[in-house]
Amino acid sequence: MKTVAIIPARLNSTRFPEKVLVNIHGKTMLRWVYDSLKLSKEVNDIYIATDDHRIIDEVLDFGGKVLFVPNAENGTERCIKGYQQLNEEFDILINVQADQPTLRYNVIDNLIKFMKGNGSYYDIATIITDIKSNDLGNKNVVKTIVNHQDTIFFSRENLSLYDYNKVFKHIGVYGFKTKVLNQLLNLSESVNEKSEKLEQLRWVDAGFEIGTIKTSIDIISIDVPEDLDKIDVWLCGN
């Protein structure tokens, strides 16, 4: 089974504009993500999908492959539309967020292995990790309610009153079987998606079962400028 990773990247983030091009110790945030993926043993090819020529220039500068996708409602739609431009077929598409500079390639490899092996039943899969108690009420931290390996719900809300053993931090990486991409592209925005502002709830509400694998590595997402301080701490420990 062949796997392609696509990183959707845009500059008009509401909470932190142009964050994917911010310089982190000599490299852009986007480059950190790309360089980690390059180490993967399971990913056969990598592309960046974007609508901005500044990102295109950056990708070409570091030798990456770029897909120009001018109109997309969200990151997954940008990935799917980018995938449709390829002249090569793959079995699995991995959607990797451009704002996760501490991403480890082995986490991606484990997700792909899961989708090829024990999790081959799932058409969509994602990654979770243990959540810190002080993150339960943080709306910038997306929580996942899980039953065994099945996703029940995603939420930004405070889930401190929920069964703590079933609540995890969601790592915004998704694996898709390419056979369902057209179905996902044709789904309309759902009520829960609109309420929570989480695109993955569109798939949950449409009846897709989303498998999860757990990692012990806490991937840092850069949502606001203050999150960059966490990167300095991470680099000191690595």
N, C-alpha and C positions, 0 to 999 in steps of 0.2 A: 504494500500500500504506500502510495506517494503522498507526501505532505508539503504544503506550501504555507508559509507564514506571511501574513500581510499586516503591516503596521499602519492604521489609519492616523493621519496627522493633520491638524488644522491649527490656525493661529488665533482664531477668535473665541478662545475660551473666556467665559464670563468672569470666573473668579480669578483667573491668572492669565491674561492675554499674552500670546506669543511664548508661552512657557516651554514649548518643545524645542525652541531655539536658544533658551537660556544657557549660558556657559557654566558648566560644572567642572571645575578643575581642568580646564583646557579642552573639554569636549562638550558639544551640545547634548541636551537631555536625550534627544532623538538618537544621537550617535551612541550613547551609552547602551540604549536598548538594542540597537542594531548590532553592535559589537558582541553583546552577549549571545544573541541569536546565532551569530556566525559560528559559535562554538558548538552548536547543537549537532548531535549525531543522528537525530531523527528528522530534522527539517531538510527537505531537498532543495528548496529555493526560498528567497526572501524578497519581498517588495514593500515599498512604502506607497500608500495611496493618499493623495492629497489634492487640494484645490488651489494651492498657493505656490506661486513661482519662487518665492523665497525658500520654501521647503524643498522644492525641486532642485534649486541651486545647491543647497546644503547636501542633499542626497548624492547628487552627481559629483560633488566635491570630494566626498569620502568613498566614492566608488560603488554606491548602491544602485539598485534598480527602482525606478519610480513609475507609478501609474497615475495619470491625471484623471481625477474624478471630480468634475466641477459641481455636481449637484448631489448632495446626500443628506438625508435627514439625521443620521446618527453614524457612529463609527462602524457598526456592522453593515449598514447599507453601503457605506463607502468601500468596505472590504469586498462585499459581494459584487458590486458594480466593477470594482477593480479586477476581481477574479474573472469576470465575464470578458475582459479584454485579452486574457491570456490565450495563447495558441496551443497551450499544453494542458492536459487534464490531470487533476489530482484527486485523491480519494478523501483527503482531510484538509480543511482550511483552519489555520490557527489565527485568531484575531488577537494581536498583542498590542496593548495600549502604549502609546508613545510617552506617557508621563510616569513610567515606572523604571527609573534609571538603575534601581538595585536588582532588577530582574535577573535571576540565575537561569542559565540555559538548561540545567538539569531538571528544573521544575517543569519547563516546557516539554522536555523529553519524557518525563514521567506521565504527563497528560496524554501525549501521543501514544505511548505504550499502553496506557489504560484504554484508549479508544480502539486500539488494535486488538487488545486482549480481553481482560475480564470485563471491561466496560463497552465492548463492541455492540452491546444491545442498544446503547444510547446514540442518538443522532446529534446530540449536543452535550458537551461536558465542560466543566469549569473547575476552578481551584479554590479551596478554602484553607483557612488556618485558624488556630485557636485565637479567640478574641480576648483582649484585655478588658477588665471590668470597667475601666474608665472610658473605653471606647463604645460601650453599649449605648450611651446617650449622645454620641458624637454623630451629627448628621452628615459629616464628610466621610464617615466610615460606613460602607455598605455592609449590612448584615445579611447572613443567609441562614434560613431555618432549614435544617436537614433531618431527614429520617433515614437512618442507615446511610446509603449513598445517594438517595433521591432528594432533589431540591423541592422544598414545599413552597418557599416564598423568599423574596428579597425585599429588604426595607432599609430606609435611612433612619427610621424612627427609633425611639428608645425602647429596647427590648429587654430591659433589666428585669421585668416581671415574668418573662417567658422562661421556660425550662432551659437553664443555662447549658445543659449538656447537649442541647440541640441547636444552639446559636453559635455561629462561627463568623469570622471576618471573611468577606468575599474578596478574592484576588481577581481583578478584572481582566482575566484571560479566558478566551472561549475557544473550544474546539468544535468544529462543525463537520459532519459528513457532507460532502459537496452535493450529494443527491438531494438534500433538502433545502439548498440555498434559494431556489426559485420560490419555494413555498414561503420561506421566511421573508423574502423580499416583497411578497404580495400581501402580507398581513397588515391590517390597519392598526393604528394606535389603540391600545386598550385603556380601560378606565383606570386600572391599577398603575399602568405605565405612566399615564398622565398625572396621576396623583403623586407618585413617588419620584417621577422623573428618572426612571430606570428602564432602559430599553429592553432588558432581559425579561421583564414582566410581561411583555407582549407575547413572548414564546410560552411562558407559563400559562397565561390566560388562554392561549390557543390550544392548550393540551399537550404541548411537547414535554416529555420527561427529560430532565436535565441531570446528568450524572455528576458526581463530585469526587475529586480526589483531594486528600489532605496533605499539606506540606507543613513541615516544621519551620520553614523559612518565612519570615514576615516581610513581604515585599512592600516597599514604601511607595505610595502614590503621591505625586506632587499636585495637590489640589489648589493650594493658596501659596503665596510667596513665603510665608512663615515655615512651610514644610521643608524648604531647602536646608534649614538648620539640621534637620534629621539626617540629611545626606552627609554632612560633615561628621556627625557622630558615627554613622555607618562606615565611612571611609577610614576613620580612626581604628575601627574594630576589624577591618579587613585589609 
